[in-house]
Amino acid sequence: MIPFLDLKQVNAPYMNVLKEAAAAVVESGWYIRGSYCERFEKKFAAYCGYAHGVGVGNGLDALTLMLRAEIELGRLALGDEILVPANTYIATVLAINAAGLVPVLVEPDERTFNIDPAKLAAVCSEKTRGILAVHLYGRLADMPAISAFAKARNLLVFEDAAQSHGAKSAAIKSAAVAYSFYPTKNLGALGDAGMVVTDDADLARVVRMLGNYGSEQKYVNKYRGVNSRLDEIQAAFLLSKLPHLDAWNERRRAIVARYCREINNSLIRLPEIPADPREHVWHVFTLRTPDGKTREALQKHLETRGIGTLIFYPIPPHLQQAYAAGAESESFLLPVDPKFPIAEKMAETVLSIPVSQVLTDDEVTEVIGALNEFGR
Ligand SMILES: *Cc1c(COP(=O)(O)O)cnc(C)c1O
């Protein structure tokens, strides 16, 4: 059996360190936003190359609060349009709505799975104020092209980096970057956790306040905030796991190098390794099949071989019931073109296979063998 991802196996090598971290927090008597949170915020922001980090409850809140903070600071206004890839996880789109902004879906690039910079101009209106790029599957979106476009149109750029911890870009900075530390992510907590990183001290301060009932002084509430704070125990776990992140990502790249070299089957289209391999941390390894029927057969075939697979994602946001036409009138999804054939075709034909750092060489060989036998 090769499960898609076994979290117990992921955390087992660090059992003692994690137990010690938990015990230290229990003994400290301080459980939310304390010294572990502060240390992790500093360490992780520095790791990402940003000046400030604000720990929050989860990735969705990181996305929502960074956008809400820009509204509180007067740089975005309710109803402004934000460009976002049509094939993202629904959280990215929900966050834009939750902040009172309007998501405008943009088709992805078939080659990279990320937002297609060539399609930005066609959907950009005078109400467009920002772009929320998503580094889907762990591959950085084309930030040089996105930033250049944003600069020319005076748009704010944000990043959803929930799948790309440790991916390195060529020194292009955004207004803010949102991270999730959901247990399955490349850097995962043992529960929910998230963070906003930014160079903007004002933005960091407002995000921190918004996550604490809109307050920075006890019982004085400047904003209508929420409760979204990083637990000490999760911060302590993440602090002890962060030093290993680069090695885990390297191991993922080594597995991918073998997949791309050794998988050879005309029914399977492999993802591309970027010219600079540091731009991809392979949160998932996503294959494509010619059609939905072939994907179903491939998934079945792998299942009979005891190999776990997952589909990221079977239904794109615009086809979800949550976004059925007329669901809401105020914060409404605005499809410039109601059809997204590329995103829909991807949802029908993508299939992700195991790629986590805990796979052994023998398991990688087994996965490759099963894929090469498919359809023969
Ligand atoms: C996981 C994920 C999120 C949401 O993170 P949570 O911590 O689960 O709220 C947002 N965007 C993307 C692309 C994700 O993969």
The ligand as an SDF file (V2000), in Angstrom:
LIG
                    3D

 15 15  0  0  0  0  0  0  0  0999 V2000
   -5.1000   24.7930    1.7750 C   0  0  0  0  0  0  0  0  0  0  0  0
   -5.3690   25.9520    0.8940 C   0  0  0  0  0  0  0  0  0  0  0  0
   -6.0430   27.0910    1.3740 C   0  0  0  0  0  0  0  0  0  0  0  0
   -6.7420   27.1570    2.7010 C   0  0  0  0  0  0  0  0  0  0  0  0
   -5.9800   26.8880    3.8090 O   0  0  0  0  0  0  0  0  0  0  0  0
   -6.7080   26.4070    5.1540 P   0  0  0  0  0  0  0  0  0  0  0  0
   -5.6230   26.4630    6.1680 O   0  0  0  0  0  0  0  0  0  0  0  0
   -7.2370   25.0390    4.9070 O   0  0  0  0  0  0  0  0  0  0  0  0
   -7.8000   27.3880    5.4550 O   0  0  0  0  0  0  0  0  0  0  0  0
   -6.1510   28.1850    0.5330 C   0  0  0  0  0  0  0  0  0  0  0  0
   -5.6490   28.1660   -0.7160 N   0  0  0  0  0  0  0  0  0  0  0  0
   -5.0230   27.0820   -1.2210 C   0  0  0  0  0  0  0  0  0  0  0  0
   -4.4760   27.1450   -2.6170 C   0  0  0  0  0  0  0  0  0  0  0  0
   -4.8760   25.9350   -0.4340 C   0  0  0  0  0  0  0  0  0  0  0  0
   -4.2590   24.8580   -0.9530 O   0  0  0  0  0  0  0  0  0  0  0  0
  1  2  1  0
  2  3  1  0
  2 14  2  0
  3  4  1  0
  3 10  2  0
  4  5  1  0
  5  6  1  0
  6  7  2  0
  6  8  1  0
  6  9  1  0
 10 11  1  0
 11 12  2  0
 12 13  1  0
 12 14  1  0
 14 15  1  0
M  END
$$$$
